[in-house]
Amino acid sequence: MENNLPTIPAFEAGTNPSESWRYWKEDFEDNLEALRYSEAPEKTKNALFRHLCGEELKKQLRAFDHKPNNGCEGVTLQQVLQEFDKYFLNHENEIFPSFKFLEIKQEQGEKFTDYFSRLRA
C-alpha cells in the first residue's frame, strides 16, 4: 500500500504521561484509519503498533500479560490499547505531590499539632 503520509513520532511520556498517551493513541488511530489499516487483520495492526510506538511502550507491552479473546488467534489491537489505557490512567505525576509537600509552611499563630496534621494529610 503506497502512501505519502508522514509517520507519527514515537511515544514520549514527558511530564504528563497520561495526557501524552491519550494524544499519541488518538494520532495512532487516525494514522490507522488514514492508511486504511483499520480493516486489516489484527496481526497486521499489532505489528504496525509495535513499529510506531517506540521503545518506551515496547518495554511496557512486553510486561503485560496478554491473553487472547475467545475465538481469536492472538491478542487484538483493542486489547493492547485498553491495557495501555488502564496503565496510563493509574499513572500519577510523582513530582507534583512532593513539590506540594515541600511548599507547606507553618502559618503564623498556627499550633504545631495543626501544622503536623496538615503535613500528614
Secondary structure, DSSP 8 states (H G I E B T S, - for coil): -------------TT-HHHHHHHHHHHHHHHHHHTT-TTS-HHHHHHHHHHHH-HHHHHHHHHS-----TT-SS--HHHHHHHHHHHHHS---SHHHHHHHHH----TT--HHHHHHHHH-
